């Protein structure tokens, strides 16, 4: 098991993960990050916030593993 850290971008603010979580592989950490962006996005949408969710994953050696971005685009037709 290896430790991975999920740093979340919240607008201009970076919420750094100082605790981390253990996963069996990079792929498992990437999948967990993807699930986390979905959960964060659902919570934001419930509040009316449609901004992108960005999580940067790094390993125990502080190496960048991946960046996961979830975004939503809403196009509305003008009312006539």
Beta strands, then each sheet from edge to edge (+ up, - down):
strand 1: 2-10
strand 2: 13-15
strand 3: 21-23
strand 4: 53-59
strand 5: 64-70
sheet 1: 2+ 1- 3+
sheet 2: 2+ 1- 4+ 5-
end
